Amino acid sequence: MWSGVVRFLVLGAAVGVLAGCASSFPSAPPAAADAEYNYLIGPGDTLNIVVWRNPELSMSVPVRPDGKITTPLVEDLPAIGKDSTTLARDIEKELAKFIREPVVTVIVTNFAGPYSEQIRVVGEAAEPRILPYTQKMTLLDVMIAVGGLTEFADGNAASILRTGEGNKQYSVRIKDLVKRGDVSANVEMRPGDVLIIPQSWF
């Protein structure tokens, strides 16, 4: 009998410890009224470069792993971390050495984004992976992209590691969101967030 009581007390203490761990981080803040997000080019993106009146200089190019691009007349031009307008002006400056008053448009057609802005999902997601960040992306968007939770996940003990705020950590309630449809548990993601989903102990 005493062994059963002891086992119950130990179990209760463990649950209490885990409950404390689950609430050790503040809740993720609601969406902020920030300025418009400008997409920044990253390795793996595909860029459609159009040079007005010069179709022979217009082409689709990939951004290399080193963050640079090469086009006709322009070699090894850094593209990573720039928006499409800034990159277009940089290409114009390079082309101006060869043609008169070039007008360039850059369109991103395949998105990966810079590594520092990608969303990483680790732990008990059905398909842990890296996702490109998009404006107004939410926790629900991320969970749909990774296929939800595994059967072993402790969704309400999950947290977001916010690299943009010096690795500050916030608690999120994924189970309430995806299993119970509690939209109040949905929060907006930020560039560079890491979503950590722990395994349930029971």
Sequence and secondary structure as in RCSB ss.txt:
>XXXX:A:sequence
MWSGVVRFLVLGAAVGVLAGCASSFPSAPPAAADAEYNYLIGPGDTLNIVVWRNPELSMSVPVRPDGKITTPLVE
DLPAIGKDSTTLARDIEKELAKFIREPVVTVIVTNFAGPYSEQIRVVGEAAEPRILPYTQKMTLLDVMIAVGGLT
EFADGNAASILRTGEGNKQYSVRIKDLVKRGDVSANVEMRPGDVLIIPQSWF
>XXXX:A:secstr
 HHHHHHHHHHHHHHHHHHHHHTSS B               TT EEEEEETT GGG EEEE  TTSEEEETTEE
EEE TT  HHHHHHHHHHHHTTTSSS  EEEEEEE    GGG EEEEESBSS  EE   TT BHHHHHHHTTSB 
TTB GGGEEEEEGGGTSEEEEE HHHHHTT  GGG  B  TTEEEEE B   
